[in-house]
């Protein structure tokens, strides 16, 4: 039992890396402003209002608790979303690919 516990920190680190790698891949992917983006914000934030205040509009469902798909023709949409309180702005194509959607 004592010998098994010696490997526990390494096993935890391995699991953490396997879990965090896809998350980092999604959040660090560059955002193409000519395509829709996924806007993620905290609980209680009106996501439709956030997207519209940033100069864009919501595509599809508007009742998701933490994220919506948004789009804008105006340059700097990602920065305005972050300035208005978005936690993350993710590339819509990348997220769709992870969800199994092929376009």
Secondary structure as a PSIPRED ss2 file (coil, helix, strand):
# PSIPRED VFORMAT (PSIPRED V4.0)

   1 X C   1.000  0.000  0.000
   2 X H   0.000  1.000  0.000
   3 X H   0.000  1.000  0.000
   4 X H   0.000  1.000  0.000
   5 X H   0.000  1.000  0.000
   6 X H   0.000  1.000  0.000
   7 X C   1.000  0.000  0.000
   8 X H   0.000  1.000  0.000
   9 X H   0.000  1.000  0.000
  10 X H   0.000  1.000  0.000
  11 X H   0.000  1.000  0.000
  12 X H   0.000  1.000  0.000
  13 X H   0.000  1.000  0.000
  14 X H   0.000  1.000  0.000
  15 X H   0.000  1.000  0.000
  16 X H   0.000  1.000  0.000
  17 X H   0.000  1.000  0.000
  18 X H   0.000  1.000  0.000
  19 X H   0.000  1.000  0.000
  20 X H   0.000  1.000  0.000
  21 X H   0.000  1.000  0.000
  22 X H   0.000  1.000  0.000
  23 X H   0.000  1.000  0.000
  24 X H   0.000  1.000  0.000
  25 X H   0.000  1.000  0.000
  26 X H   0.000  1.000  0.000
  27 X H   0.000  1.000  0.000
  28 X H   0.000  1.000  0.000
  29 X C   1.000  0.000  0.000
  30 X C   1.000  0.000  0.000
  31 X C   1.000  0.000  0.000
  32 X C   1.000  0.000  0.000
  33 X C   1.000  0.000  0.000
  34 X C   1.000  0.000  0.000
  35 X C   1.000  0.000  0.000
  36 X C   1.000  0.000  0.000
  37 X E   0.000  0.000  1.000
  38 X E   0.000  0.000  1.000
  39 X E   0.000  0.000  1.000
  40 X E   0.000  0.000  1.000
  41 X C   1.000  0.000  0.000
  42 X C   1.000  0.000  0.000
  43 X C   1.000  0.000  0.000
  44 X C   1.000  0.000  0.000
  45 X C   1.000  0.000  0.000
  46 X C   1.000  0.000  0.000
  47 X H   0.000  1.000  0.000
  48 X H   0.000  1.000  0.000
  49 X H   0.000  1.000  0.000
  50 X H   0.000  1.000  0.000
  51 X H   0.000  1.000  0.000
  52 X H   0.000  1.000  0.000
  53 X H   0.000  1.000  0.000
  54 X C   1.000  0.000  0.000
  55 X C   1.000  0.000  0.000
  56 X C   1.000  0.000  0.000
  57 X E   0.000  0.000  1.000
  58 X E   0.000  0.000  1.000
  59 X E   0.000  0.000  1.000
  60 X C   1.000  0.000  0.000
  61 X C   1.000  0.000  0.000
  62 X C   1.000  0.000  0.000
  63 X C   1.000  0.000  0.000
  64 X C   1.000  0.000  0.000
  65 X C   1.000  0.000  0.000
  66 X C   1.000  0.000  0.000
  67 X E   0.000  0.000  1.000
  68 X E   0.000  0.000  1.000
  69 X E   0.000  0.000  1.000
  70 X E   0.000  0.000  1.000
  71 X E   0.000  0.000  1.000
  72 X C   1.000  0.000  0.000
  73 X C   1.000  0.000  0.000
  74 X C   1.000  0.000  0.000
  75 X C   1.000  0.000  0.000
  76 X C   1.000  0.000  0.000
  77 X H   0.000  1.000  0.000
  78 X H   0.000  1.000  0.000
  79 X H   0.000  1.000  0.000
  80 X H   0.000  1.000  0.000
  81 X H   0.000  1.000  0.000
  82 X H   0.000  1.000  0.000
  83 X H   0.000  1.000  0.000
  84 X C   1.000  0.000  0.000
  85 X C   1.000  0.000  0.000
  86 X C   1.000  0.000  0.000
  87 X C   1.000  0.000  0.000
  88 X E   0.000  0.000  1.000
  89 X E   0.000  0.000  1.000
  90 X E   0.000  0.000  1.000
  91 X E   0.000  0.000  1.000
  92 X H   0.000  1.000  0.000
  93 X H   0.000  1.000  0.000
  94 X H   0.000  1.000  0.000
  95 X H   0.000  1.000  0.000
  96 X H   0.000  1.000  0.000
  97 X H   0.000  1.000  0.000
  98 X H   0.000  1.000  0.000
  99 X C   1.000  0.000  0.000
 100 X C   1.000  0.000  0.000
 101 X C   1.000  0.000  0.000
 102 X C   1.000  0.000  0.000
 103 X C   1.000  0.000  0.000
